[in-house]
């Protein structure tokens, strides 16, 4: 084990090397080997890295093998964070088991000690106490779904992990939420099932793992909790983030404040509806009555403020707006929150004097923290605090237009208002909370614009890093044609949508299905779908529309099974979708995926850049669009045998000065301006 790192990686990745023993038809890839070297070098030198590695590079082995080697050699722990469940499953079921086999060839001792685990939030697991309580309630005649609950209660001991995916039969909608793990309803060591707790068992396994796989949302939730003195994950030394192009969105989501009457009520209902275990332990009706009185005071006052805002938004063309000033002049809620906290504190002191510091006291401590968090968010939003660094906006949730708005009271109006605040830039947050403390390696198929990592690095706050662009093994010149028609209406022109529909019909007629139509607007997608629906049926093709509540995985299954389907997708279909082979032969993008200018957070970001003397288009809007476009392009060619066409129906690539920047950032497919070339390429002899 005294070999140099490069020699170790070479012995693994070379032709007839260790990895070739476990991968059928193994072919060494220089880009994969160089990536593994950079990952190992970065971990060893504690220096960050940005690595762009497209499909076909084999980037999962490129980071997982050096991470495992380094973790075992240095007795460290590495987090691997992904954005999608699909990639998590691939790592856990394919790559990491093979990594363990490779490790066994390096050292028998390491093979015995190497462990990898998946970390999930507690809400993914069954709480055995809550399940038993539900079963007991059912026996008392107080619970529906009786047969299912009884069956699960009898079967639960046979479960190994105790997570939702392991339940071998379907549960009625909403039932799992009644039995899932819940931090606010956790009795800890006082639980009769503490020794058999699925959540505790999962946490113990994490302590013995050198590699822990998580999703971005859980990772950044944990990062936020660490600032508050808590955590979900055990100590770790480095983190590798795959699908890193989604990090900014995920961090922003975790740090976003959200206030609504529903969210406020939820906090109180944990007490008044006895949803927290410590409330049931107290069995104090006077406490419940006082909490309900405070809730009524707070909600009534908030409704008086929210209702006029909601009424004003109902009359405006958009349903959300960036705020430019405080909502209230004076913050008048401090006395209400003081009464609330004093009530809980006094009860907490009483319980601690009588019974010591037990789980009930700890539950009340958590509840006090939640009250303070709510108060902090409310004050921040209403007073428009830290406006230079935070975007604050209001959103109106429209109801059925048939309702008579004139008859609705303040509470009904107020309940439709949602208030948000999010950091305009996350770079300073990540710089302080993550990059100064841990070694971070980020990888994705899309991290550069024109071969430059600076846009992503600046957005995330990564100042000092090594970098690498792993060249794709695909021959795009032979495998793909990029069609960008010229002399067509600009997306801002009235004639654009009719052109869009006609062009998409022409494309689909050439492809005969097996086509993705990708949009940047749900409303435009729906209109085009309605226009094409009967036309598709006449051609014997199936139109699949991505709408609310429609599973992306189910749509992809239907798309593959049909062989003659046209998928209308928006947002999530631009990335993370893998349809290799002849099932997908054409990807059409309606227009360049620029961020929506009216989106409050986008507007706040562009305004901040302009205030700093920067050009918001070249410094944010354009590179953002290029990264998104590269993701859309990446849906097409997934293997060395794939062939197909990518079509971008946006003439700005030809007419605007930035068009060449866009083309230079895309894979080097042959460029055409003629839609007729689609059929010629796909069905040539």
N, C-alpha and C positions, 0 to 999 in steps of 0.2 A: 504493500500500500504506500510505498515511498515514491511512486512514479509522479512526474509532474502532471498538473491538471490537463494540459493539452494531450499528453500521452494517454491519460486515462480515457478522455473523451474519444480519442482516435481509436483506442482498442475496442470501444463500444460501437462506434458508428462506421468503422471502415468496412470495406467489402470483406465478407467472411469473418466479420468481427462478432462480438458477443450478441448484439441486437439481431444480427442475421439468423441466429439460431432459433429465434422466436417469432420472426416475421416472415410469412410466406412470400417467396419471390422478392426478397429484400434487394433494393437498389440503393447504394449510398447516395446521399444528397449533400453536396458541399455546403449549401446554404444552411441546412439543418445542423451540420457539424460546427460551422462557424457560429451559429446562434448558440449552441450548447456551450461553446468555449466562452462566448461573451457573458452568458448567464453565470457560469461558474466563476469567471474572473470578477464579475460585478459582486457576487455574493462574497467572495473571498476578500475583496478590497473594500467592501461596504460602500460601493458607489452605485448610484441609480443607473438605470438603462431604459432606453426606448427602442423597441425592436418592431419594425414593420415586416410582417411575414404573411404573405397571402396564402390562400388555399393551395394545398399541394406541397407546401414547404415542409410539413410535418412538424409544426411548431409545438404541438403538445409534448412530443418526446424531446424536442429541442430545449424545453425548459424543465420538464418533469424529471428527466434523468440527472442532469447536473444538480438540480435542487435536492433530490434524494441523496446523491453522493455527498454533497456538501453538508447536509443536515446530519448524516450518519458520522461523517469524518470529524465534524466540529461539535457534535452533540448539540445541534440547534433544531429549531422548529420553523417550518416555512408554511405560510398560508398561500394557497392557490385560489384566487377569486375569479369567478366568471360572471357573465351577465345572464346567461340562459341556462335553463335546466338541461337542455339537450347536451350542451358541452360538459356539464357536471356529470351526467350519466356516462358520457363517452370516456371521461377521465377515470371514473370509478369502476366501470365495467371492462374497459379495454386497456388504456394506457398504463394506469398505475399497477394493475396486476402484472403486466408485462415488465414494468420497471422493477417490481419485486423479483421477478425471475432473473433479470439482468444483474441486480444486486447480489443475488445468490451465487452468481458466477464470480463475482469479485471477492465475496467474503461469506463463508457459511455463518459466521457469527452475526454479521449484519442481516443476513436473510432471516434469522430468527427474531431479531429485534425490530426490523423495519415494519412500521404500521402506518396506514393512511386511513383517514376517516372523513366522513361528510358531516359538517356542522349545520344544523337547522335551528331555527327559532323554536321556542318551547310550544308555540301555537301549532306546530306540526305533529305534536305527540298527544297521545291519550293520557289524561290525568285519571289514574285508577280510582282515586277517591271520588272525583266528580262523577265518574261512571257509576260507581257503587251507590252514591247518593241518588243518582237518577233512577237506578234500578229499584232502590228502596222506595222512592216516591211513586214509582209505577205500581209497586205492590200495594201501596196505600191508595191506589186509584187516582193519583194526581198527575199522571204523565201519559201522553199518547205514544205512539210508536212502540208499544209494549213488547211485541214479539222480537223486534229488531234489537231493542235494548237488552232483553234477556239473552238473546243469542250472543251478542257481543260480550256481555258480562261473563258468560260461560266460556267464551273463546279467548278472552283477553290473556289468560295465563299462558296460552300456547304461542303468543306473539313474542318474537325475539327483540325487535326494535321498538314496537309499540307506536309506530308512526302511522299517519293516515294511509299511506300507500300500501301498508302491510295488511290492512283490513281486507279479508278475502271476499267480501260481499258489499254491495252498494248500500250506502246510508241515505235515508230521506234528507231532502234539502234542509239545512239549518241544524241538523242534529249534532254534527261534529262540533259546532261552535259551543255546544252545551257541555262537552266532555273534553275539550282540548285544554292543554296547559295554559295557565293564565297567571302571570306574576302577581296580579292583585288578589288572586284567590288561592295563593299557595300557602300551605300550612307548614312547609318545611319539615323539620324533624318531628313536629307534632302530628304529622299525618300518619294514619295507621298503615299507609302503604309506602312510607318513606324508603324502606330498604328495597322495595320492589319498584321504585319509581323509574319509569322509562326515561324521563328527562335527566335525572341524576345519573343513571347508568350511561346515557349518551355523553354526559359531561366527563365522567370518569374515563371513558374511552379516548376522549380528546386529549387527556393528559398524557396518554401513552403513545400518541401519534407524532411522527416526525413531519408528516405532510397532512394538512387539514384543508379540505376543499369547502369553499363557501360561495355564496353569491354576493354580488356587490352590495346589495341592499343590507344584508346581514353584517357584512364587514364594516360598512360605514355606520350602521346602528351601533355596533360595538365600539367603534372609534369615538362616537359621540358620548356613549355611556362612560367611557374611560375618563372623560373630562369631569364627569360627575362622581368619580370614585367607584364605579361599578364596571362590570364586563360580562360578556357572553362567552368570548373565546379565552382560552388560556394564554399565557405569555407566549409571544412569538418573536422571532428575530428578523425575519424578512417576509416580504409579500410579493408574489408574482400575480399580476393582473392580466388575464386574458380578456379579449373583447374590451380593451381599455378605452376604445373610442366612446364608450358609454359612461365613463367614470364621472365626467362633469355633471351629467344629468342626474346620476344616482346620488352624488354628494349634495347637489342642490335640493333634491327631494328630501333627503334626510334632515337638512337644516331648515327646511321651509316651515314657517309658522302657519297654522290654520285655525281660525276662530269662526264658529257658527253657534247658533242657539242649540243645535243638536249636540255639538261637541261639549258645550257647557253642561247641558243636561246629563250627558253620559257620566261626567265626573260625579255629579250628585247622586245619580241612580245607583252607583256602586254601594252607596250607603243606604239610601231610602228603599231600594229594592233588595237589600241584603245580599248583594252580589259578591262582596268581598268577605273572605272567611272571618276576618277579625270582627266584622259587624255581627255576624251570627254568633261568634263567641261571646260578645258583650251582651247581646239580647237586651238592649236598652232602648225602649220605645221613646223616652224623653229625648234622647240624642237624635233619633230619627226625626222627631217632630221639629226640633230646632234646626236641623240641617235642611229640612223641607222649607221652613220659613225663610232661611237665608237664600235658598235656591229661588224662591218666588220673588224675593226682593231683587236679586241680581238679574234674573231673566226679564222681569218686567221693565227694569231700567234699560237693559240692553235692547229690548224690543222697541222702546221709545226712540232709541238712537238709530237702530237698524232699519226700521220701517220706512222713514223718509228716504233713506239711501236706496232701498229696494224699489220704492215707487218711482224714484228718479231714473234708475237704471232700466226699469220696465218700459220707459218711454223712449229709450235711446236705441240706435240701430245695432250696437254690439252689447254683449252681455257681460263684458268685463273691461275695466278701465284702470290704468295706472294712476295712483293718487299723486297729487302735487302739494298737498298740505294736510295738516292734522284733521282728523274727523271731529274731534272735540277740542275746545279751548282748554278746559280744565278736566283733569282726571279725577272723577268723583267716586271711584269704586274702592279706594283704599279702606274705608271703614267697614264695608261689607266683607272684604277678604280678611281683614283683621278679626272680625267677629267669627268668621269661619275657622281660621287657623287657631284662635284662642279656644274655641269650643273643642276642637280635636286635641289640642295640646293638653288642656285640662283633663280630658278623659284619659289621655295617654299617661299622664303623671299618676292618676289614680290607679290605673291598672298596674303600672310598674311598681308602685308602693305595695300593692296587695300581692302581686304574683312574680315580681322581678321582670327582667328583660326577656320576654318570651316572643313567640312568633306573632302574637297579637300586637304587642308593642312595635315590633319590626314592621308589621303591616301598616300600622298607623303612621310610622315614620315615612314609609313610602307614599302614603296618601298625602301627607303634609308636603312632601316634595312635589307631588303632582299639582296640588293647589298653587304652590309658588310658581310652578312652570306656567300654569294657565294665567295667573295674574301677570307674570312677566310678559307673556305673549300679547295679552290684551292691552296692557299699557304701551308696549312697543308699537302696536298697530294703531291704536286710537290716537296716540300723540305723534305718530309719524317719526319715530325716533331713528337716529343714525341714517338719515335719508341719503347721505352721500354714498353709503356702502350697501344699503338694503333697498330692494324694490318692494313697495307695498301697493297692493291692488285690491279692488272689490270685484266680486263676481255675483251675478244674479242667476239663480236656477229657475228658469221659466216653468210654469205649470201648464195644465190643460187650458188652452185658449177659451174653452167654453165656460170656464168658471167666471162668475161675476166678481170682478176685482173690487167693485164698489162696496160689496158686502163684507169684505175681509177686514179683520181687526189688525192691530199693530203686530201681535204675535205671529199671525199667519204671514203677513208681509215680511216681518223680520226673520222668520225661519227660512226664507228663500235667499237670504244674503250670506255670502261667504267672504271672509276677509283673509288675505294671505300676505305674507312677507317672506322674502327669500334674499340671501346674499347675492348681490349683482355679480360678483366675482368670487370664486372659491379658492383662488390661488394662495391667498394669505392664510386661509384656514388650513389647507392641506400642508402648506409649507411649515406651519407651526405644529400641527397636530400629528403629522405623519412623516414627512420627508426629513425633518430634523432628528427623528428618533429611530426610524427603521430604514433598512435598505429596500428599495422598491424597484421592481422591474415591470415595465408595462409593455404589452405586446398586443397587436391587432393586425388585421389585414389593411387597416386604413388609419395611419397615424401621420402621414406626410401630405403636403401639398407641394407639387413640383419638386419632390425629393427632399423637402425641408421639414424638420420636426418642430421648428420654433413655435408654430401656432399652438399645437397641443401642449408643448412644454410650458409656454407662457400662460395658457388658460389654466393649467393644473398647478403651476407654482413649482415646477421642477427646474432648478437653476443649474445644477451641475450633474451631467449625465453622460454616459457612453451611449452610442447609437449605432444602429445597423439597419439597412434595408436588405432583407433576404430576397434575392431575385426569384421570380416565379419560375417553376419548372414547366409551365405551360407555353406552348407555341401559339401565342395569340394571333400572329399574322396568318397562320394556317387554320386555326380553330374558330376564329370569330371575325365578324364584320360589324363595325360600328356605323350605323346609318343616322346621319343628322341632315334631314332635308332642308334645303334653302328656299328662299322666296315663299315663305309661309307667314301667316299672321303672328305678330308678337303676342305673348300670353296676356298682355294688358289690353289688346284690341278686342272689340265686340265680336269679331268674326272667329276668334280663336277656338271657342268651344265647338262650333259646328265643324271647323277644320279638324279638331281633335277627334270627333266622332267618325268623320269620314276617313281620316287617316288610319284610325284603329281598325275600322272595318276592312280597309285595303290590306293592312298588315295581317290580320287574322285570316283573311281569305287566302293569303299566300302561305301562311304557316299551317292552316287547317287545325288549329287548336294548339295545345301544349305551350301556351303563351301566358306570361304575366303582364298585366297592364297595371302599372304603378302610378299612383296619384299623390299629390301633396295636399289635397283638399277632399274631405269626405263628401261634402255637398256636390262638388263637381263629379266625383266618382259615381255617386248615386244617380246623377242626371245622365251621365254617359251610359251607365248600366241599363237604365230604363229605356234609353234610346236604342241600345243594341240587343236587348233581351230577345225580342221576337225574331229579329234578324238572325241571331245566333241559332235559335231553334230551327228556323227554316234551313239552315246549313247543316243541321244535325250536330251542332256543338252545344256544350253545356257552359253556361255562365255561372261562375261562383263568386258571390259578392261577400266581401268581408264587412260585417256589420256588428253592432253592439250585441254582446253575448254569444257571438259565433266563435267557436274554438279554432285557433289557427291550425293546430295539429289535425283536427278533423277535416278542415278545408284542404290541407295538403294531402291527406289520405285520399279524399275524393278526387283531387286533381290527378294524382298518380294513377288511381284506379280507372279513371275515365279514358285517358288517352286522347280525348277530344275536348278537353276543357280549356276555358279561358278564365283566368283568375283575376278578379278586380280587387287590388290590394291598396292599402294606405298605411303609412306609418310603419307598423311592425314588419310588414312584408319587404321592406327595403333592406333588411338585414336579418341575420340569424336563421335563414331559411336555406335548407340544403336539399336540392332536387337534382341529383346527378343523372347522367345518361340521357337517353332520348326522351325522357318524360317532360323535360323543359328545353325548348329549342329557341325561344325568343323572349326577351325582356324588353318591354316598352316603358319608357319613363315620360310622363305627360309633359313635364317641364323641369327645369333646374330646381332642385329642392332648397331654395332659399328659405331661411327662417321667416315666419309670418311677421311682417313689420308691426302689426297691431297687437301682437302678443305682448302682454305687459312686461314680462321678463326680458324678451328680446329688445323691446323699446328701451328699457332701463339700461341694458348693456350697451346698446348703440349710443345712447345719449351720454353715458359715462365716458365712452371712448372719445366722443367729440369734445367733451369738456376738457379732456386731457390733451387735446390737440392732435388726436389721431384720426385717421380716416376709417370710419366704422365699416364701410363697405369692403375695403381691401384688407383691413385688419381683423374683421370678424365675419361679416355676411358671406363674402366669397369663399374663404377657406372652409367655413362651416358647410357651405353648399357642396364644395368639392369632396369633402370627406363623406358626406351623405351619398353623393353621386357614385363614388367609388364603391360604397357598400351595395348600392343598387346594381351596378355593373357586375359585382362579384357573385350575384345570384346565378349567373349563367354558366360559366365554365368552372366545373367542380372536380373534373378528372382530366387526365391527358387524352382521353378518348372523346370528350364532349365536343360538340360543334354547335354553333348557333349564332344568332344576331342580337345585338343590342341596338335599340332605337331610342333616340332622344328627340322628342318633337318640339324642340326649342331653338328657334332660329337665332337667338341671341349669341349662340356659340359662333356663328358666322359674322354677325353684325357688330358685336361689341368687342372692345379692345381686350377684355378679359377672356374672350372665347379661347384664345390660344393657351392661356394658363390652364383652363379647364381640360383641354385636350392633352396637354403635356402631362397632366396628373393621372390620366386614365391608362389602363393597360394598352400596349401597342397593337391594337387590332387594326385591320385595314379600314380606312375611312371612306364612306360613300355618302353622296347626297341624294341618291335615287332609291326610293322605296322598292322599285322593281328588282333591285339587287338582292332583296331578302329571299325571294323565291329562287333566283338563279343560284345563290350560294347554298341554300338548304337542299335543293333537289337536283344539283348538278350530278352528272354521271360520275 
